[in-house]
Amino acid sequence: MSWGSCCTFRHSRRTYINQMIFLHFFCKIILECSKHLFG
């Protein structure tokens, strides 16, 4: 495994985790908004 692929893998993995965190908060915000709108 070369340094380039290793760094790319680590970077893409961190980006993946950031996307999961972003989606998690995004869904929470949508749920809260829908609660206020329809609740």
C-alpha positions in Angstrom: 0.0 0.0 0.0 1.5 3.3 -1.1 1.4 6.5 1.0 -0.9 8.1 -1.5 -3.6 5.5 -1.3 -3.3 5.3 2.5 -3.8 9.1 2.8 -6.7 9.1 0.4 -8.3 6.2 2.2 -8.0 8.0 5.6 -9.3 11.3 4.1 -12.3 9.6 2.4 -13.1 7.8 5.6 -13.1 11.0 7.6 -15.3 12.6 4.9 -17.7 9.7 5.2 -17.9 10.1 9.0 -18.5 13.8 8.6 -21.3 13.1 6.1 -22.9 10.7 8.5 -22.8 13.3 11.3 -24.2 15.9 8.9 -27.0 13.6 7.8 -27.8 12.7 11.5 -28.2 16.4 12.5 -30.1 17.2 9.2 -32.6 14.4 10.0 -33.0 15.6 13.6 -33.6 19.2 12.4 -36.2 18.0 9.9 -37.9 15.9 12.6 -38.1 18.9 15.0 -39.5 21.1 12.3 -42.1 18.6 11.3 -43.1 18.2 15.0 -43.7 22.0 15.2 -45.5 22.1 11.9 -47.7 19.1 12.3 -47.7 18.6 16.1 
